[in-house]
């Protein structure tokens, strides 16, 4: 039988997979495009937001990099997943002899970063001029929605329009302009200030070469007048982005710097500083087989350091972030992001609050330098580094370094456990060097020590830090008692301090004991479970866990799938036309939309639910259920979904309203309402419960942009929307209230002031 060679066909749906579905955050999309400018050797990037408060809003990203010619557009920009950076041919035609051109390590090498434009807007106009003799102005027009019209169409058969024009519309001499229109998200002053803050953390100035200039400027004409009312840098939208963090961090606190050399040297150099002065510097063999060319700096944020940081930056450290990770000078998300803890510092701290440093007490960065192909960012760009062997070594090295700060802060400074009287005695004899080496060994617990350097006044530094320690206090009490000349009140006060410190020590010891006991119990339980499974014949070498990281990963995929369903429903409705959809088709669309929303609600509940989600109906107090759900999912510190809105409950019902209902249907109603308020830029939501004869009345009120009076009668219709949504949410709310809760729903709105949705059950 003859064998035939076949080829894969690629659906136009690939655009979503590597575009808006993969890059799931507006800021990350912006970062990817800025990184492309950085890789193109730009010295300046302008982020221009024009007409942001109109339907003609556009984002323009303009750089002065090396640009592209026609061949580059064909062989690089339009060549999906090809990366000349990765292949090593990107710089073949670039001249570094000019002294201002510094060779940069690349921030990206996936070949898909350009599809971040799809996340931001439906249409992209590209204009580029290559830095070469007799350059031409090349343009491309890409309409992303064309890729969504027919999923059976092949990706390669959907055209983008090219044109060579006589002169640049943006006065380009060299470089590239991306003009993104038909924006998919709204941008306002608050969001732009957050973008500015995030861009400030995008580049690590500590790793930039002296002559390597790269600046980012935010230009928003609509906000110039509002900027004139502000004096603080962080409250002004327009202007050059400044990264002040590591200047501000040069404060009088404990700092550790660790540098892992390249493979040829294979050593680690670690320096500990106290108040700006060196305490010790050691060089040791590198025990991490897969880790090279990285460095890290960690600041211990004591109360004084936090106060200084807040005063200088105008923001508390906990709101700013914690340990950032950079590769080749550019940030990797979500490391350092407030609320994210990919290094699991707070998980560890929960096991011993007095012994470990968490995200609230640490600020700093890890810098990954080239060559380092084994430390790679995930394609989604928001999920950190791929979990390779090199990553596991990076993780271990981070804690290897952090433990040295903890050793110094807790064991040495607070308790003085490693400084015996013999150490002090040896300072005056020939064994002084041995005494210092012993001290360094105690401070670092290094088994690979090659050489060390210490501050001449190391013991004085530690003495000053130990003034409040238990050992120092006891020593002072002893000396005063032996002298016979002592103040009884002062002795009592000193003993109180000792008692407090001993209580803290006891707590720390108890935590360590409890932790060890917990591990012992868990190990025993695990062994019993394994034996049971083996007897059943069900154990096959692995266990399925339910740890939070795995659940959140699944949650992430669920949200992506649900958003794709919603997007395609929107396209289907637009394709069919709302006037021509018959009742049977509407019914099918309604069922698909409901099931998609249920998927979202399940994802919300997956880490929070405290009732049986498999139950089709439950009989509970609806008022309490709604309050608990919204609080758990949206409001508490450990929430599932972050919303920038205040939610108030007003309960005039004053009693329970017990009713049988389906949990996922009720949560779907309020997920839709809250989502609509967010799209309407509301800052406050008020949910009122009151009695209406024998019925429960719920009023959901927000202070968003409201709905024009002429549109109110249409808002419950399938496909109708006044935002950039799908037009399914309120249609779904009405359907669930009427058909599942046996109630009714109505809406009133004052444009630019408020919207009230009244549900009566």
C-alpha positions as CSV (number, residue, x, y, z in Angstrom):
1,X,0.0,0.0,0.0
2,X,1.4,3.4,-1.0
3,X,2.3,5.8,1.8
4,X,1.4,9.4,1.4
5,X,3.0,12.4,3.0
6,X,0.4,14.6,4.7
7,X,0.7,18.0,6.3
8,X,-1.0,19.7,9.2
9,X,-3.6,22.3,8.4
10,X,-3.8,25.3,10.7
11,X,-7.2,26.9,11.5
12,X,-7.5,30.7,11.8
13,X,-8.4,30.1,15.4
14,X,-4.7,29.8,16.1
15,X,-4.6,33.6,16.3
16,X,-6.7,33.6,19.5
17,X,-4.6,30.8,21.0
18,X,-1.3,32.7,20.6
19,X,-2.9,36.1,21.0
20,X,-5.7,37.3,23.2
21,X,-6.2,33.9,24.9
22,X,-2.5,33.4,25.7
23,X,-1.8,37.0,26.7
24,X,-4.6,37.4,29.2
25,X,-3.7,40.8,30.7
26,X,-3.5,44.2,29.1
27,X,-0.4,45.2,31.0
28,X,1.5,42.0,30.0
29,X,0.5,42.7,26.4
30,X,2.1,46.2,26.6
31,X,5.2,44.7,28.3
32,X,5.7,42.2,25.4
33,X,5.6,45.1,22.9
34,X,8.0,47.2,24.9
35,X,10.3,44.2,25.2
36,X,10.3,43.9,21.4
37,X,11.4,47.5,21.2
38,X,14.2,46.8,23.7
39,X,15.3,43.8,21.6
40,X,15.3,46.0,18.5
41,X,18.0,48.2,20.3
42,X,15.7,51.2,20.7
43,X,16.9,53.9,23.1
44,X,13.4,55.3,23.5
45,X,9.9,54.0,23.4
46,X,6.9,56.3,23.5
47,X,3.6,54.8,24.7
48,X,0.9,57.2,23.3
49,X,-2.8,56.9,24.3
50,X,-4.9,59.1,22.1
51,X,-8.6,60.0,22.5
52,X,-9.0,57.5,25.3
53,X,-12.4,58.8,26.3
54,X,-13.9,58.4,22.9
55,X,-14.8,55.6,20.5
56,X,-11.8,56.5,18.4
57,X,-9.3,55.6,21.1
58,X,-6.0,54.3,20.0
59,X,-2.7,53.1,21.4
60,X,0.5,54.0,19.6
61,X,3.9,52.4,20.5
62,X,6.7,54.2,18.8
63,X,10.4,53.3,19.1
64,X,13.7,54.4,17.5
65,X,15.1,50.9,17.2
66,X,16.7,49.3,14.1
67,X,13.4,48.9,12.3
68,X,12.5,46.4,9.5
69,X,12.7,46.3,5.7
70,X,10.4,44.3,3.4
71,X,12.5,41.1,3.7
72,X,12.3,41.4,7.5
73,X,8.5,41.7,7.4
74,X,8.2,38.6,5.2
75,X,10.9,36.4,6.9
76,X,10.5,37.6,10.5
77,X,7.3,39.5,11.5
78,X,5.0,37.4,9.4
79,X,6.8,34.1,10.1
80,X,4.8,32.7,13.0
81,X,6.8,31.3,15.9
82,X,10.1,32.0,14.1
83,X,12.6,33.8,16.2
84,X,15.8,35.1,14.6
85,X,16.8,35.9,18.2
86,X,16.6,32.3,19.2
87,X,18.4,31.2,16.0
88,X,21.2,33.7,16.5
89,X,20.8,35.5,13.2
90,X,19.0,38.6,14.5
91,X,22.2,40.7,14.7
92,X,23.8,39.6,11.4
93,X,23.2,43.0,9.8
94,X,23.7,45.2,12.8
95,X,26.8,47.2,13.3
96,X,28.2,47.5,16.9
97,X,31.2,49.6,16.0
98,X,29.3,52.8,16.8
99,X,30.1,53.4,20.5
100,X,26.5,54.1,21.4
101,X,25.3,50.7,20.3
102,X,25.6,48.3,23.2
103,X,24.9,44.6,22.4
104,X,21.9,43.6,24.5
105,X,20.8,40.2,25.7
106,X,17.3,39.4,24.4
107,X,14.2,39.8,26.5
108,X,12.1,37.5,24.2
109,X,12.7,34.6,21.8
110,X,9.3,32.9,21.3
111,X,8.4,34.5,18.0
112,X,4.8,35.3,19.1
113,X,5.2,38.5,21.2
114,X,3.8,40.6,18.3
115,X,0.4,38.9,18.8
116,X,0.1,40.8,22.0
117,X,-1.4,43.5,19.8
118,X,-4.5,41.3,19.4
119,X,-5.1,41.5,23.2
120,X,-5.2,45.3,23.0
121,X,-7.2,46.0,19.9
122,X,-8.9,44.6,16.8
123,X,-6.8,46.4,14.2
124,X,-3.1,47.0,13.9
125,X,-1.3,49.4,11.6
126,X,2.5,48.9,11.5
127,X,4.9,51.4,10.1
128,X,8.7,50.7,10.0
129,X,11.9,52.1,8.6
130,X,15.1,50.0,8.8
131,X,18.4,51.5,9.8
132,X,20.2,51.0,6.5
133,X,21.3,53.0,3.5
134,X,18.4,54.3,1.3
135,X,15.7,52.9,3.6
136,X,12.0,52.6,2.6
137,X,8.9,53.1,4.7
138,X,7.1,49.7,4.9
139,X,3.6,49.3,6.3
140,X,1.3,46.4,7.3
141,X,-2.4,46.5,8.1
142,X,-3.7,43.6,10.2
143,X,-7.5,43.2,11.0
144,X,-7.5,40.6,13.7
145,X,-11.3,40.0,13.5
146,X,-10.8,38.5,10.1
147,X,-9.2,35.5,11.7
148,X,-12.4,34.9,13.7
149,X,-15.0,35.1,10.9
150,X,-14.6,31.4,9.8
151,X,-12.8,28.9,12.0
152,X,-12.5,26.5,9.0
153,X,-10.5,29.1,7.1
154,X,-6.8,28.4,7.1
155,X,-4.5,30.7,9.0
156,X,-2.1,31.2,6.0
157,X,-5.0,32.1,3.7
158,X,-6.0,35.2,5.7
159,X,-4.2,38.2,4.2
160,X,-2.6,41.3,5.8
161,X,-2.2,44.3,3.6
162,X,1.3,45.6,2.8
163,X,2.3,48.9,1.2
164,X,5.5,50.8,0.7
165,X,4.8,54.5,1.2
166,X,6.9,57.5,0.1
167,X,7.3,59.0,3.6
168,X,6.5,58.2,7.2
169,X,3.3,59.3,8.8
170,X,5.2,59.5,12.1
171,X,8.3,61.2,10.9
172,X,10.3,58.0,11.4
173,X,14.0,58.1,10.4
174,X,14.5,54.6,11.8
175,X,12.4,52.4,14.1
176,X,8.9,51.0,14.3
177,X,5.4,52.3,15.1
178,X,2.5,50.1,16.1
179,X,-0.9,51.9,15.9
180,X,-3.6,49.8,17.6
181,X,-7.3,50.8,17.2
182,X,-10.7,49.4,18.0
183,X,-9.5,48.9,21.5
184,X,-10.8,45.9,23.4
185,X,-10.5,47.5,26.9
186,X,-11.2,50.9,28.3
187,X,-8.3,53.0,29.6
188,X,-8.8,55.7,32.2
189,X,-6.5,57.8,34.5
190,X,-6.5,55.2,37.2
191,X,-5.6,52.3,34.9
192,X,-2.9,54.5,33.2
193,X,-1.3,55.3,36.6
194,X,-1.2,51.6,37.4
195,X,0.4,50.9,34.0
196,X,3.0,53.6,34.8
197,X,3.7,52.0,38.1
198,X,4.1,48.6,36.4
199,X,6.3,49.9,33.7
200,X,8.6,51.4,36.3
201,X,9.3,47.9,37.6
202,X,9.7,46.4,34.1
203,X,13.4,47.3,33.7
204,X,16.0,46.6,36.4
205,X,18.4,49.6,36.3
206,X,21.0,47.7,38.3
207,X,21.7,45.4,35.4
208,X,21.9,48.0,32.6
209,X,25.3,48.7,31.0
210,X,26.5,52.2,31.6
211,X,26.2,53.4,28.0
212,X,23.0,51.3,27.3
213,X,20.2,53.9,27.2
214,X,16.6,52.8,27.2
215,X,13.8,55.1,28.3
216,X,10.0,54.7,28.2
217,X,7.7,57.7,28.0
218,X,4.0,57.7,28.6
219,X,2.1,60.3,26.5
220,X,-1.7,60.8,27.2
221,X,-2.9,64.2,25.9
222,X,-6.3,63.7,27.5
223,X,-4.7,63.7,31.0
224,X,-2.3,66.7,30.7
225,X,-4.7,69.1,32.4
226,X,-5.4,66.7,35.3
227,X,-1.6,66.2,35.7
228,X,-1.2,70.0,36.3
229,X,-3.1,69.6,39.5
230,X,-0.6,67.0,40.9
231,X,2.9,67.5,42.3
232,X,3.9,63.9,43.2
233,X,5.6,61.8,40.4
234,X,3.4,58.7,41.2
235,X,0.2,60.7,40.6
236,X,1.2,62.2,37.3
237,X,0.3,60.2,34.1
238,X,2.5,61.9,31.5
239,X,6.2,61.8,31.4
240,X,9.3,59.6,31.4
241,X,9.0,56.4,33.5
242,X,11.4,56.4,36.4
243,X,12.5,53.3,38.4
244,X,13.2,54.7,41.8
245,X,12.9,51.5,43.7
246,X,16.5,50.4,44.1
247,X,17.7,53.9,44.8
248,X,15.1,54.1,47.6
249,X,16.1,50.6,48.8
250,X,19.7,51.9,49.5
251,X,18.6,52.5,53.1
252,X,20.1,51.7,56.4
253,X,18.9,48.1,56.8
254,X,20.3,44.6,56.4
255,X,21.0,43.6,52.8
256,X,22.4,40.4,51.2
257,X,23.9,40.2,47.7
258,X,24.6,36.8,46.2
259,X,26.2,36.2,42.8
260,X,26.5,32.8,41.0
261,X,29.3,32.8,38.5
262,X,29.4,31.2,35.1
263,X,30.1,27.5,34.7
264,X,33.8,27.9,34.1
265,X,34.4,29.4,37.6
266,X,31.4,27.7,39.3
267,X,31.5,29.7,42.5
268,X,29.1,31.8,44.6
269,X,30.0,35.2,46.1
270,X,27.8,36.4,49.0
271,X,28.1,39.7,50.8
272,X,26.0,40.8,53.8
273,X,25.7,44.5,54.7
274,X,24.4,46.2,57.8
275,X,23.4,49.8,57.6
276,X,25.4,50.2,54.4
277,X,28.6,48.6,55.8
278,X,30.0,45.3,54.9
279,X,29.6,42.6,57.6
280,X,31.1,39.8,55.6
281,X,31.8,38.6,52.1
282,X,32.4,34.9,51.3
283,X,33.3,32.9,48.3
284,X,32.3,29.3,48.1
285,X,31.9,26.4,45.6
286,X,28.6,26.4,43.8
287,X,26.6,23.4,45.0
288,X,23.8,24.0,42.4
289,X,24.6,21.9,39.4
290,X,22.1,23.6,36.9
291,X,22.5,27.2,38.1
292,X,24.9,29.8,36.7
293,X,25.0,33.5,35.8
294,X,22.4,34.7,38.3
295,X,22.5,37.2,41.1
296,X,20.1,38.4,43.7
297,X,19.7,41.2,46.3
298,X,17.4,40.9,49.3
299,X,16.7,43.7,51.7
300,X,15.3,42.9,55.2
301,X,12.5,45.4,55.7
302,X,12.4,46.1,59.5
303,X,10.1,48.8,60.8
304,X,12.6,51.6,60.2
305,X,13.2,50.5,56.6
306,X,9.5,50.3,55.9
307,X,9.0,53.8,57.3
308,X,11.8,55.2,55.2
309,X,10.6,53.4,52.0
310,X,7.0,54.7,52.5
311,X,8.2,58.3,53.1
312,X,10.4,58.3,50.0
313,X,8.1,56.4,47.6
314,X,4.7,57.5,48.9
315,X,3.6,53.9,49.1
316,X,3.9,51.1,51.6
317,X,6.4,48.3,50.7
318,X,3.7,45.7,50.9
319,X,1.7,47.5,48.2
320,X,4.8,47.9,46.0
321,X,5.8,44.2,45.9
322,X,8.5,41.9,47.2
323,X,11.0,39.7,45.3
324,X,11.1,40.7,41.6
325,X,12.7,38.4,38.9
326,X,14.4,39.8,35.8
327,X,15.8,38.0,32.8
328,X,18.4,40.0,30.8
329,X,17.2,43.2,32.6
330,X,13.5,42.8,31.9
331,X,10.9,41.7,34.4
332,X,9.2,38.3,34.5
333,X,5.6,38.1,35.9
334,X,4.2,37.4,38.4
335,X,7.3,37.5,40.7
336,X,7.1,40.4,43.1
337,X,3.5,41.2,42.3
338,X,1.4,42.1,45.3
339,X,-0.8,39.1,46.2
340,X,1.3,36.7,44.2
341,X,3.8,34.4,46.0
342,X,5.3,32.0,43.4
343,X,8.3,31.4,45.6
344,X,6.0,30.4,48.4
345,X,7.6,32.7,51.0
346,X,4.4,33.2,52.9
347,X,3.6,29.4,52.9
348,X,7.0,28.9,54.6
349,X,6.5,31.7,57.0
350,X,3.2,30.3,58.1
351,X,5.1,27.3,59.4
352,X,7.3,29.5,61.7
353,X,6.3,33.2,61.9
354,X,9.1,34.1,64.3
355,X,11.8,32.2,62.4
356,X,11.1,33.0,58.7
357,X,11.0,36.0,56.5
358,X,7.9,36.4,54.4
359,X,6.9,38.8,51.5
360,X,6.1,41.6,53.9
361,X,9.6,41.7,55.3
362,X,11.6,41.3,52.1
363,X,12.2,43.4,49.1
364,X,14.6,42.9,46.3
365,X,15.3,41.2,43.0
366,X,16.8,38.1,41.2
367,X,18.6,38.8,38.0
368,X,19.0,36.1,35.4
369,X,21.8,36.8,32.9
370,X,22.9,35.2,29.6
371,X,23.6,32.5,28.8
372,X,20.7,30.9,30.5
373,X,18.5,29.0,28.1
374,X,17.3,26.6,30.8
375,X,15.6,29.4,32.7
376,X,12.8,30.2,30.3
377,X,9.6,32.2,30.7
378,X,6.3,30.4,30.0
379,X,4.6,31.3,26.7
380,X,1.6,32.9,28.5
381,X,4.0,35.5,30.0
382,X,2.1,35.7,33.2
383,X,2.9,32.4,34.8
384,X,6.6,32.9,35.6
385,X,9.4,30.5,34.7
386,X,9.0,27.0,33.3
387,X,9.7,24.4,36.1
388,X,13.0,23.0,34.7
389,X,15.8,21.5,36.8
390,X,17.5,24.9,36.5
391,X,14.4,26.6,38.0
392,X,14.4,24.1,40.9
393,X,18.1,25.0,41.6
394,X,17.2,28.7,41.4
395,X,14.4,28.2,43.9
396,X,16.9,26.3,46.3
397,X,19.6,29.0,45.8
398,X,17.1,31.7,46.7
399,X,16.3,30.0,50.1
400,X,20.0,29.2,50.5
401,X,20.5,33.0,50.4
402,X,17.4,34.0,52.4
403,X,18.3,31.6,55.2
404,X,21.6,33.6,55.7
405,X,19.6,36.8,56.3
406,X,17.4,34.9,58.7
407,X,20.4,33.5,60.5
408,X,21.9,36.9,60.9
409,X,18.6,38.7,61.8
410,X,17.1,36.1,64.1
411,X,19.9,33.8,65.5
412,X,22.8,36.3,65.7
413,X,21.1,39.7,66.2
414,X,18.2,38.7,68.4
415,X,19.8,35.9,70.4
416,X,23.6,35.9,69.9
417,X,23.5,32.1,70.0
418,X,26.7,31.8,67.9
419,X,28.9,34.2,69.8
420,X,30.3,32.4,72.8
421,X,32.5,34.1,75.4
422,X,35.4,32.0,74.0
423,X,35.0,33.9,70.7
424,X,35.6,37.2,72.5
425,X,38.6,35.8,74.5
426,X,40.3,34.7,71.2
427,X,40.2,38.2,69.8
428,X,43.4,39.1,71.7
429,X,45.5,36.0,70.9
430,X,47.0,34.3,67.9
431,X,43.7,32.5,67.2
432,X,41.8,35.7,66.2
433,X,41.6,34.5,62.6
434,X,40.1,31.1,63.7
435,X,37.6,32.9,65.8
436,X,36.4,35.1,62.9
437,X,36.3,32.0,60.6
438,X,34.2,30.2,63.2
439,X,31.9,33.2,63.4
440,X,31.5,33.3,59.6
441,X,30.8,29.6,59.5
442,X,28.1,30.1,62.1
443,X,26.6,33.0,60.2
444,X,26.6,31.2,56.8
445,X,26.6,27.5,57.7
446,X,28.7,27.1,54.6
447,X,30.3,23.7,53.9
448,X,31.9,25.0,50.6
449,X,33.9,28.0,52.0
450,X,36.9,29.0,49.9
451,X,37.7,32.5,51.3
452,X,36.1,35.2,53.3
453,X,36.4,38.9,54.1
454,X,35.0,40.6,57.1
455,X,34.6,44.2,58.3
456,X,37.3,45.2,60.8
457,X,34.5,46.2,63.2
458,X,32.4,43.0,62.7
459,X,32.1,42.3,66.4
460,X,31.2,46.0,67.1
461,X,28.5,45.8,64.4
462,X,27.0,42.7,65.9
463,X,27.4,44.1,69.4
464,X,25.3,47.1,68.4
465,X,22.7,44.9,66.8
466,X,22.6,42.7,69.9
467,X,21.9,45.5,72.3
468,X,18.3,44.2,72.8
469,X,19.2,40.5,72.7
470,X,18.5,38.1,75.6
471,X,22.2,37.3,76.0
472,X,23.2,40.9,76.3
473,X,20.4,41.7,78.7
474,X,21.4,38.7,81.0
475,X,25.1,39.7,80.8
476,X,24.2,43.3,81.9
477,X,22.1,42.0,84.8
478,X,24.9,39.7,85.9
479,X,27.5,42.5,85.9
480,X,25.3,44.9,87.8
481,X,24.4,42.3,90.5
482,X,28.1,41.3,90.9
483,X,29.1,45.0,91.3
484,X,26.8,45.4,94.2
485,X,25.8,48.8,92.9
486,X,22.5,48.3,91.0
487,X,19.1,49.9,90.5
488,X,16.4,47.5,91.5
489,X,13.8,49.1,89.2
490,X,16.2,48.9,86.2
491,X,16.9,45.2,87.0
492,X,13.2,44.4,87.0
493,X,12.7,46.2,83.7
494,X,15.6,44.2,82.2
495,X,14.2,41.0,83.4
496,X,10.8,41.8,81.8
497,X,12.6,42.3,78.5
498,X,14.4,38.9,79.0
499,X,11.0,37.3,79.8
500,X,9.5,38.7,76.6
501,X,12.4,37.5,74.5
502,X,12.2,34.1,76.1
503,X,8.5,33.9,75.4
504,X,9.3,34.7,71.7
505,X,12.0,32.0,71.7
506,X,9.6,29.5,73.2
507,X,7.1,30.4,70.5
508,X,9.7,29.9,67.8
509,X,10.7,26.6,69.4
510,X,7.1,25.4,69.7
511,X,6.5,26.3,66.0
512,X,9.6,24.3,65.0
513,X,8.4,21.3,67.1
514,X,4.9,21.5,65.8
515,X,6.2,21.7,62.2
516,X,8.3,18.6,62.7
517,X,5.4,16.8,64.4
518,X,3.0,17.7,61.6
519,X,5.5,16.4,59.0
520,X,5.9,13.2,61.0
521,X,2.1,12.7,61.2
522,X,1.7,13.5,57.5
523,X,4.4,11.0,56.6
524,X,2.7,8.3,58.7
525,X,-0.6,9.1,57.2
526,X,0.9,9.0,53.7
527,X,2.5,5.6,54.4
528,X,-0.8,4.2,55.6
529,X,-2.6,5.6,52.6
530,X,0.0,4.1,50.2
531,X,-0.3,0.7,51.8
532,X,-4.1,0.8,51.6
533,X,-3.9,1.8,47.9
534,X,-1.4,-0.9,47.2
535,X,-3.7,-3.5,48.7
536,X,-6.5,-2.2,46.5
537,X,-4.2,-2.5,43.5
538,X,-4.9,1.2,42.7
539,X,-1.6,2.7,43.5
540,X,0.4,3.2,40.2
541,X,3.4,5.2,41.3
542,X,1.8,8.6,41.7
543,X,-0.7,10.4,43.8
544,X,-3.2,13.0,42.6
545,X,-2.9,16.0,44.9
546,X,-5.1,19.1,45.3
547,X,-2.5,21.7,46.2
548,X,-3.5,25.3,45.5
549,X,-0.9,25.8,42.7
550,X,-2.3,23.0,40.6
551,X,-5.9,24.1,41.3
552,X,-5.1,27.7,40.3
553,X,-3.5,26.4,37.1
554,X,-6.6,24.5,36.3
555,X,-8.7,27.5,37.2
556,X,-6.6,29.6,34.7
557,X,-7.3,27.2,31.9
558,X,-11.1,27.1,32.8
559,X,-11.3,30.9,32.6
560,X,-9.5,30.8,29.2
561,X,-11.9,28.2,27.9
562,X,-14.9,30.0,29.2
563,X,-13.8,33.3,27.7
564,X,-13.3,31.6,24.3
565,X,-16.9,30.2,24.5
566,X,-18.2,33.7,25.3
567,X,-16.2,35.3,22.5
568,X,-17.5,32.8,19.9
569,X,-21.0,33.2,21.1
570,X,-20.7,37.0,20.6
571,X,-19.3,36.3,17.1
572,X,-22.2,33.9,16.4
573,X,-24.8,36.4,17.5
574,X,-23.2,39.1,15.3
575,X,-23.0,36.8,12.4
576,X,-26.6,35.7,12.6
577,X,-27.9,39.2,13.5
578,X,-30.1,39.6,16.5
579,X,-33.3,40.4,14.5
580,X,-33.0,37.1,12.5
581,X,-32.4,34.7,15.4
582,X,-35.4,32.4,15.9
583,X,-36.7,31.2,19.3
584,X,-35.1,27.7,18.9
585,X,-31.7,29.2,18.2
586,X,-32.1,31.6,21.1
587,X,-32.8,28.7,23.4
588,X,-29.6,26.9,22.3
589,X,-27.6,30.1,22.7
590,X,-29.1,30.6,26.2
591,X,-28.2,27.1,27.3
592,X,-24.6,27.4,26.0
593,X,-24.2,30.8,27.7
594,X,-25.6,29.5,31.0
595,X,-23.3,26.5,31.0
596,X,-20.3,28.7,30.2
597,X,-21.2,31.0,33.2
598,X,-21.6,27.9,35.4
599,X,-18.0,26.9,34.4
600,X,-16.8,30.3,35.6
601,X,-18.6,30.0,38.9
602,X,-17.2,26.5,39.5
603,X,-13.7,27.9,38.8
604,X,-14.4,30.7,41.4
605,X,-15.5,28.2,44.0
606,X,-12.9,25.5,43.4
607,X,-10.7,26.8,46.3
608,X,-13.4,28.3,48.4
609,X,-16.6,26.3,48.4
610,X,-17.9,24.9,51.7
611,X,-21.0,23.2,50.4
612,X,-21.7,20.4,48.0
613,X,-21.5,21.9,44.5
614,X,-22.7,18.6,43.0
615,X,-26.1,19.1,44.6
616,X,-28.6,20.4,42.0
617,X,-30.5,22.3,44.7
618,X,-29.9,23.3,48.2
619,X,-32.3,24.8,50.8
620,X,-30.6,27.8,52.4
621,X,-31.0,31.4,53.4
622,X,-30.6,33.2,50.1
623,X,-29.5,36.5,51.8
624,X,-26.7,34.9,53.7
625,X,-25.6,32.8,50.7
626,X,-25.3,35.9,48.5
627,X,-23.3,37.9,51.2
628,X,-21.0,34.9,51.8
629,X,-20.4,34.3,48.2
630,X,-19.5,37.9,47.2
631,X,-17.4,38.3,50.4
632,X,-15.4,35.1,49.8
633,X,-14.9,35.5,46.1
634,X,-14.4,39.3,45.7
635,X,-13.8,41.0,49.0
636,X,-11.6,39.3,51.5
637,X,-7.8,39.5,51.4
638,X,-7.4,35.9,50.1
639,X,-10.0,36.5,47.4
640,X,-10.3,34.7,44.1
641,X,-11.1,37.7,41.9
642,X,-9.7,41.2,42.4
643,X,-12.1,44.1,41.8
644,X,-11.4,47.7,42.3
645,X,-14.8,48.5,43.8
646,X,-16.2,48.9,47.3
647,X,-19.2,46.7,48.0
648,X,-21.7,47.5,50.8
649,X,-24.5,45.3,52.0
650,X,-27.7,46.9,53.4
651,X,-29.9,44.3,55.1
652,X,-33.4,45.6,55.8
653,X,-34.9,42.1,55.6
654,X,-33.8,41.4,59.1
655,X,-34.7,37.7,58.9
656,X,-33.8,34.6,56.9
657,X,-35.3,33.9,53.5
658,X,-35.1,30.2,53.2
659,X,-35.7,28.8,49.7
660,X,-34.6,26.0,47.4
661,X,-32.2,27.2,44.7
662,X,-29.3,26.0,42.6
663,X,-26.1,27.6,43.9
664,X,-24.4,27.9,40.5
665,X,-27.4,29.8,39.0
666,X,-27.5,32.3,41.9
667,X,-23.7,32.9,41.7
668,X,-24.0,33.3,37.9
669,X,-26.5,36.1,38.4
670,X,-24.2,38.1,40.7
671,X,-21.0,37.3,38.8
672,X,-22.7,38.9,35.7
673,X,-23.9,42.0,37.7
674,X,-20.5,42.6,39.2
675,X,-18.8,42.1,35.9
676,X,-21.2,44.7,34.3
677,X,-20.5,47.2,37.1
678,X,-16.7,46.8,36.5
679,X,-17.1,47.4,32.8
680,X,-19.2,50.5,33.6
681,X,-16.2,51.8,35.7
682,X,-18.2,51.8,38.9
683,X,-16.3,52.5,42.2
684,X,-19.1,51.6,44.6
685,X,-21.7,48.8,44.6
686,X,-24.6,48.8,47.1
687,X,-26.7,45.6,47.6
688,X,-29.9,46.1,49.5
689,X,-32.1,43.3,50.8
690,X,-35.6,44.2,52.0
691,X,-39.0,42.6,52.5
692,X,-41.7,43.2,49.8
693,X,-44.8,41.6,51.4
694,X,-44.0,37.9,51.4
695,X,-41.2,38.3,48.8
696,X,-37.5,39.1,48.9
697,X,-36.4,42.2,47.1
698,X,-32.8,42.7,46.1
699,X,-31.6,46.0,44.8
700,X,-28.2,46.0,43.1
701,X,-26.9,49.6,42.6
702,X,-23.7,50.9,41.2
703,X,-22.3,54.4,40.5
704,X,-20.9,53.6,37.0
705,X,-21.4,55.4,33.8
706,X,-25.0,54.4,33.6
707,X,-27.1,53.5,30.5
708,X,-28.8,56.1,28.2
709,X,-32.5,56.2,28.6
710,X,-33.2,55.2,25.0
711,X,-31.3,52.0,25.5
712,X,-32.9,50.8,28.7
713,X,-35.7,48.8,27.1
714,X,-33.2,46.8,25.1
715,X,-30.6,45.7,27.8
716,X,-32.2,42.3,28.5
717,X,-32.2,41.4,24.8
718,X,-29.7,38.7,23.6
719,X,-26.6,40.3,22.0
720,X,-27.4,43.9,23.1
721,X,-24.5,45.6,24.9
722,X,-23.5,49.2,25.7
723,X,-20.0,48.1,26.6
724,X,-17.5,45.9,24.8
725,X,-19.2,42.8,26.3
726,X,-21.0,39.9,24.6
727,X,-24.5,41.1,25.3
728,X,-25.3,37.9,27.0
729,X,-25.0,38.8,30.8
730,X,-28.3,40.7,31.5
731,X,-30.2,38.4,29.1
732,X,-28.9,35.5,31.2
733,X,-29.8,37.3,34.5
734,X,-33.4,37.9,33.4
735,X,-33.7,34.3,32.2
736,X,-32.4,32.8,35.5
737,X,-34.5,35.2,37.7
738,X,-37.7,34.4,35.9
739,X,-37.3,30.7,35.0
740,X,-35.2,29.4,38.0
741,X,-36.1,31.7,40.9
742,X,-39.7,32.3,39.9
743,X,-39.2,36.1,40.2
744,X,-38.9,39.2,38.1
745,X,-36.1,41.7,37.3
746,X,-36.2,45.4,36.2
747,X,-33.7,48.1,35.6
748,X,-33.5,51.9,36.1
749,X,-30.5,54.1,35.2
750,X,-29.3,57.7,35.2
751,X,-26.6,58.2,32.7
752,X,-23.2,59.0,34.2
753,X,-24.6,58.6,37.7
754,X,-26.0,55.2,38.6
755,X,-27.7,52.0,37.6
756,X,-30.2,50.0,39.8
757,X,-31.2,46.5,39.0
758,X,-34.2,45.2,41.1
759,X,-34.8,41.5,41.6
760,X,-37.9,40.3,43.3
761,X,-38.1,36.7,44.3
